[in-house]
């Protein structure tokens, strides 16, 4: 089912499901109670659920890359240890590095695929699993959301920040570090830009929360900030963030993608906007190649 066939009210309910405490059963039950014309509200709701097996763009056996899981120390985090999915281009390296931060449900197959896409472009990519200290991504997003909500936010951020520093200092890294993330992960990228200062060399947050405005003065990394057109919760923060970046003479670009909803880069659901996601990803790779070379 394509996104233009899905009732906007189902999309709105899905956004609540994605970002709130509603579970899948409640989402489907509430969706099925919505009266729609020319279709089934339940079918529309089910079409929005991710289909990760259909969304891989780069195989883990692709000869252009080498992928494996790595474990590393994470002092001050949830458990003191972390694990992530590391993908390197074929060849000896070293390579410029990109951290890829997941949404609010752990390291799912879509984010692993994004890491492989970055490696194909010549980057050493690490996608950390913020859930690993309490068992790791459980294989489905519903349980993943519950697990991520159970974590202490500060310790989760510490684990992701430690992941960035581990990647920056890795033997296969040139020491040039970029970071990108989606939804929750987009907010992490904005926060990392504040926390890491000049240790972060470029950041590309996709539809993520803006950082606390008082911290914007600490940002040193160039930022490419990506927004969906229809995303009221995140876009409400945009004006103040832009003004703070301008006031502090930050190096940044902001782009809004016409006809898109929150999550438009994720090709595992009908929220995916193929044309705009292609433009956004091309901009992302060009931005990193400019600033990490």
Secondary structure as UniProt FT lines:
FT   HELIX           3..5
FT   HELIX           8..19
FT   HELIX           24..32
FT   HELIX           41..48
FT   HELIX           52..54
FT   TURN            60..61
FT   TURN            63..64
FT   STRAND          65..73
FT   TURN            75..76
FT   STRAND          81..89
FT   STRAND          95..101
FT   TURN            104..105
FT   HELIX           109..120
FT   TURN            121..122
FT   STRAND          124..128
FT   TURN            130..131
FT   HELIX           132..134
FT   HELIX           141..150
FT   HELIX           153..168
FT   TURN            171..172
FT   STRAND          173..182
FT   HELIX           184..196
FT   HELIX           197..199
FT   STRAND          202..206
FT   HELIX           213..218
FT   STRAND          222..230
FT   HELIX           232..235
FT   TURN            236..237
FT   HELIX           238..247
FT   TURN            248..249
FT   STRAND          252..261
FT   TURN            262..265
FT   TURN            267..268
FT   TURN            270..271
FT   HELIX           274..292
//
